[in-house]
Amino acid sequence: MATKVMEVVKNLDLKRYMGRWYEIASFPSRFQPKDGVDTRATYTLNSDGTVHVLNETWCNGKRGFIGGTAYKADPNSDEAKLKVRFYVPPFLPIIPVTGDYWVLYIDEDYQYALIGQPSRRYLWILSRRTCLDDEIYNQLVEKAKEEGYDVSKLHKTPQSDSPPESEDSPEDTKGIWWIKSILGK
């Protein structure tokens, strides 16, 4: 059976997209700890048009994080197909890892989004708030299903009503969460 061509957002307003996004749900990934909570991404527009990416998650009260850079996969395209590059491991960044980051859907107010990539192995539902109305969540799940995702793999991310602040949290300076996640723990 042929897989349909994935539709992505056109003419994404990068300036409006910047800021903090909370992970409402995602496909489990070896790059994220299984017991992570309050997972979020903060995007900041760089002067050269690229985007600074800061991904954070908390495990056992400690903040794990990794920084990276996102950029348009094709600067001449109007499609929201980005590449994101991180250096791993986060505690000793030496190996570049690049992945696809496609904005499959965003509401007109830039308050919630569906993010995926062409292999359909990764999927994220993001929101500007720590929670998302069930009706909107279900619409995003349905959209993912229409794009060929196996939505039974979606895992809701626990979010606190009052998310922790980065400055107030002890950091996982040894990168233990990253090592455990690579080993599948």
Salt bridges, closest charged atoms under 4 A:
GLU7 OE2 - LYS4 NZ 3.77
GLU56 OE1 - ARG40 NE 2.90
GLU56 OE2 - ARG63 NE 2.63
GLU79 OE2 - LYS10 NZ 3.41
GLU79 OE1 - LYS81 NZ 3.31
ASP100 OD1 - LYS83 NZ 2.82
GLU147 OE2 - LYS4 NZ 3.49
GLU147 OE2 - LYS143 NZ 3.01
GLU171 OE2 - ARG63 NH1 2.96
